[in-house]
């Protein structure tokens, strides 16, 4: 029966060259081809892709799929295929196109007199995000201002603080990875901070505990404040560890802190 001996993935920056390879074994092997996973075909024009087939010996075939100039859209999984005596022989090779990160702002909410909450979606360009950079501009101004704090690369949400009360802001966000700086995305409209904060401090309670996780819950705000509470800041810490997260007020009032050390004391806020 036919089988896949080896496949080799490839990584490359946008506009660079990359090659996927696949070695198949069987006799006979016919109709050796490549296609994208999910059944979509290849653009076989010479400037997009081309593939080669080499008969290593009577039972072994080596094939390469070459990309002369990578495009971001080339990123994905590819199948090397051949027809064997007992049916198709199929190998999978992955192409990772490395690019600057792209962010897409999904949610913007004013959550106080000096705070605006951001949530975004990320395409990291197959390289970890090192940091996010935020800029703000007030209505009537012509100059964007860098937000002084750098946002860690693991975030997909953030609370911008120390803004001016009762002031309209637009926000820009972009990310950096090892390839470079991503495209800036800004909010299409201005968001006005509150004149004063409508703060609410919930009561925290322990709901469940395991050796490496703790589930906490908290009380809901009174009815007159519910429209003004958009998120909760959750903090867990001790002398050696500090974990902080943000939960939407639309979610259930429960959160599980995971990957904790057993037989260890933690404080929650």
Buried (B, 14 or more C-beta within 10 A) or exposed (E): EBEBBEBEBBBBBBEEEBBBBBBBBBEEBEEBBBBBEEEEEBEEEEEBBBBEBEEEEEEBBBBBBBBBEBEBEBBEEBBBBBBBEEEEBBBBBBBBBBBBBBBEBEEBBBBBBBBBBBBBEBBBBBBEBEBBBBBBBBEEEEEBEEBEEEBEBEBBBBBBEEBEEEBBBBBBBBBBBEBEEBEEBBBEEBBEBBEEBBEBEBEBEEBEEEEEEBBBBBEEBEEEEEEBBBBBEBEBEEEEEEBEEBBBBEEEBEBEBEEBEEEEEBEBE
